[in-house]
């Protein structure tokens, strides 16, 4: 069974675009990370300071391993000053979908 996460990052006022740029860099980096099957960054017209991230991993261990990578830690460090709130909306057991291996 795959491991999925759905999260919400809320930027401090005026920093959503910069945070979106960082999260876009994260998504690009995740293309090369073993075990990451899907990493999608979204914005919402209804919540202009929010960025939503949907992730699917081979398993939870792959996700945890990604958090120890130097590039991941660097990108998290860049994002932290722009974050007003981080919410894990849901942890999911991903079972099927287009684009998943």
Phi, psi and omega per residue, in radians:
X1 nan 2.344 3.122
X2 -1.292 2.800 3.114
X3 -1.953 2.152 -3.130
X4 -2.115 2.614 3.075
X5 -2.334 2.490 3.019
X6 -2.238 2.060 -3.060
X7 -2.294 2.863 -3.133
X8 -2.280 2.199 3.055
X9 -1.916 2.223 3.123
X10 -1.911 2.111 -3.126
X11 -1.425 2.609 2.966
X12 -1.093 2.668 -3.053
X13 -0.928 2.291 3.101
X14 1.502 -0.033 -3.079
X15 -1.953 0.117 -3.082
X16 -1.069 -0.722 -3.127
X17 -1.121 -0.743 3.126
X18 -1.154 -0.742 3.103
X19 -1.107 -0.689 3.099
X20 -1.085 -0.682 3.089
X21 -1.074 -0.774 3.131
X22 -1.107 -0.777 -3.125
X23 -1.178 -0.522 3.027
X24 -1.141 -0.681 3.052
X25 -1.110 -0.678 3.082
X26 -1.053 -0.827 -3.125
X27 -1.041 -0.723 3.106
X28 -1.102 -0.786 3.119
X29 -1.081 -0.684 -3.092
X30 -1.125 -0.341 3.076
X31 -1.042 -0.449 -3.101
X32 -1.763 -0.096 -3.052
X33 -1.480 2.158 3.131
X34 -1.096 2.328 3.102
X35 1.645 -0.260 3.093
X36 -1.543 2.022 -3.097
X37 -1.729 -0.437 -3.131
X38 -2.727 2.321 3.092
X39 -2.539 1.841 -3.013
X40 -2.101 2.238 3.136
X41 -1.857 2.279 -3.080
X42 -2.283 2.634 2.959
X43 -2.086 2.838 -3.079
X44 -2.253 2.327 3.067
X45 -1.159 -0.500 -3.111
X46 -1.342 -0.411 -3.131
X47 -2.292 1.493 -2.983
X48 -1.123 -0.315 3.113
X49 -1.700 -0.003 -3.036
X50 -1.752 2.548 2.997
X51 -2.229 2.275 -3.135
X52 -1.892 2.369 -3.134
X53 -2.165 2.254 3.053
X54 -2.014 2.184 -3.088
X55 -2.186 2.499 2.977
X56 -2.268 2.273 -3.097
X57 -2.134 2.692 3.062
X58 -0.909 -0.740 3.069
X59 -2.881 3.030 -3.094
X60 -1.118 -0.575 3.140
X61 -1.101 -0.674 3.102
X62 -1.096 -0.702 3.100
X63 -1.110 -0.832 3.139
X64 -1.054 -0.714 3.131
X65 -1.090 -0.623 -3.121
X66 -1.118 -0.502 -3.118
X67 -1.270 -0.248 3.129
X68 -1.615 -0.155 -3.112
X69 -1.227 2.459 -3.102
X70 -1.014 -0.753 -3.141
X71 -1.119 -0.729 3.101
X72 -1.049 -0.817 -3.127
X73 -1.100 -0.663 3.106
X74 -1.136 -0.780 3.140
X75 -1.151 -0.658 3.065
X76 -1.087 -0.743 3.104
X77 -1.060 -0.654 3.094
X78 -1.190 -0.626 -3.074
X79 -1.353 -0.601 -3.015
X80 -0.874 -0.791 -3.116
X81 -1.139 -0.274 -3.116
X82 -1.714 0.011 -3.047
X83 -1.681 2.211 3.000
X84 -1.616 -0.503 -3.098
X85 -2.842 2.601 3.027
X86 -2.281 2.247 -3.132
X87 -2.240 2.265 2.977
X88 -1.564 1.808 -3.098
X89 -1.176 -0.756 -3.123
X90 -2.835 2.553 2.924
X91 -1.812 2.293 -2.972
X92 -2.178 2.691 2.937
X93 -1.792 1.745 -3.098
X94 -1.362 2.195 -3.055
X95 -1.941 -0.419 -3.129
X96 -2.957 2.796 3.044
X97 2.801 2.682 3.113
X98 -1.058 2.339 3.103
X99 1.624 -0.189 3.131
X100 -1.566 2.413 3.129
X101 -1.530 nan nan
